[in-house]
Amino acid sequence: MKPTIKTKTKNDNPLSDLIDDEVFNTLKKYKLLDEKAIRDYKIRQMYKDMRREMSAGEAIDKIQELFPYLQFDTIRKIVYQVSK
């Protein structure tokens, strides 16, 4: 079996549009990142992108397929959450 080499991809840093990879990895190393907040941010970005091509309900359904442990209403609350 051939060993796999993990290459740096955009998926390693879900906040790449906000912070660079080095900062992200340092924060992650010291456990200074809120994983739930990062998940919610990714969900909001996916929803925003999907809404260009489909209805709100369809977008939430697609996101729910990716995050089956979240209920429809939970995803709706995440995507419509007002920033403080």
GIGISUL-V653754 format. One line per field, one symbol per residue. psi: psi as a letter, one per 30 degrees, with the letter a starting at -180 (. if undefined). burial: 1 if it has 16 or more other ideal C-beta (glycine too) atoms within 10 Angstrom, else 0. Layout:
# GIGISUL-V653754
psi->???
burial->???
This chain:
# GIGISUL-V653754
psi->kkkkkjlklffejfgffelleeeeeeeeeghgkjeeeeeeeeeeeeeeeeffflleeeeeeeeeefiffkleeeeeeefgkkk.
burial->000000000000101000000001000000000000000111110110010000000011001100000100001101100000
